[in-house]
Amino acid sequence: MPPWTVELLYRQISDAAKQAQQSETIDKIKSRASELVQDLPESAARGIESAGRRLDRLMKSAEQSTKAFRQWSEKFNAVTLPCVNATGTLLDPRCSPPINEIVVAAGIEAMQGNRVCDTSLDLRLHRHLHQAMNLGDDQDVAVAASMSAALMAVSTISLDRPFLVPRSEVFRVDGRPTSDLLGGVFAMTAEIGDSRTFVAEDLAGNPDAILIRGDSGAAPISWDTVAADDQPWAAVLRCGTLRGGGDPATVGSIEGGDLASVGDLLNQGAEFVVVPGDGLIGGPASGVIVGKKSVLADIIGHESWSAWSAGIATIAMLCEACERQASAAVDGSAALSMLNTSVGNLKARCERLATRLSATEIEQTIQITDRPAGIIADGRWQLPSRQIELRRPGLDAKAWAEKLAQHHPSVLVDAEDDALRIDLRWVNPADDGRIAEAILD
């Protein structure tokens, strides 16, 4: 180090030491230190408060991530997903109709171990089902795994007597037209008439063929089109009940025509009737074939029946559902119970749900409307109902509905224009809270 640098440093250190000895400098240092000590708690508090806010945001983010992960893991580890059907349509293609817990328990019991599994159980279930459906000695019943399986099984008898299917009464079952399923692999089905109407002249020259009447729910079957009283006929129903008359499903609140009844059709002379086991009957997804014992014997006796028939659990559940309807149990069918819910009850539930949804700081508009609900979409079976229309500025209703459908459980709603529509006709009252939780999440 050069000598002049050493000398410069020496002079600066000496000046600093002299200033430090002065009382004025010492007082300045003491004053600044006192100010720092006084500011320390406030600075520390601000730092702690800032850190608390950051921690709170971190915890909320972690909580949301944990909840999303839990929903995801539950959703994708489950075989089936629970849902709340607030669409206003009972037979919505995105979900299955509700089933009473007692009916489900019957199926679980049938699947458990240490149960008799030979032909004696089949006979016992068949006898119970026969009694529950109040069938006569000349009538019988068979249960297929699905509606399409039931129609394919029925097609096995079309070799002896071909089927005639009016084009105006064809509808889709499991994605395929009923005429195709009834043709099966034997192709003995012919479509008659046009797509709009069916007239008696379309039956000319086919006195021995079985006329298959179809009730899709679009329009009621017209029975004055059968040319001769001895023309054999059968029926395929999109949705129906077991019995007419005192059946709860024939209440006057259904607009557009009563639901077809299996018992009434058989009494009118139908060879057989094919009806879904779910829906208003209250059983699991299946196809029920009810008809003359001679016809059922041909269907069940065919070598292909084992490919179409339902399992033990399905038949046990259907037995329980039919027995509960036969005994007029209050909680026999979840769908029938919801069908008979009063409008006043639906209105009160909508008002409570609207109050809960409005008790937030979220900017939104809520309106209670009185659109009709239906058993099927765009069908004639309409029921008075109440629903909530919910709007949030800047939020697309369809995207909102898709998000709700991904919840666990999924909440299925309709979205039209900018409104989210929540119909309570087919919602169990115990699930109203789930709808509110999904909306406010």
Beta strands, then each sheet from edge to edge (+ up, - down):
strand 1: 83-85
strand 2: 139-144
strand 3: 163-166
strand 4: 172-173
strand 5: 176-177
strand 6: 189-192
strand 7: 210-215
strand 8: 233-237
strand 9: 272-276
strand 10: 287-292
strand 11: 365-369
strand 12: 373-374
strand 13: 382-383
strand 14: 387-391
strand 15: 410-412
strand 16: 414-416
strand 17: 419-423
sheet 1: 1+ 15+
sheet 2: 2+ 10- 9+ 8+ 7+ 3+ 6+
sheet 3: 4+ 5-
sheet 4: 11+ 14- 17+ 16-
sheet 5: 12+ 13-
end
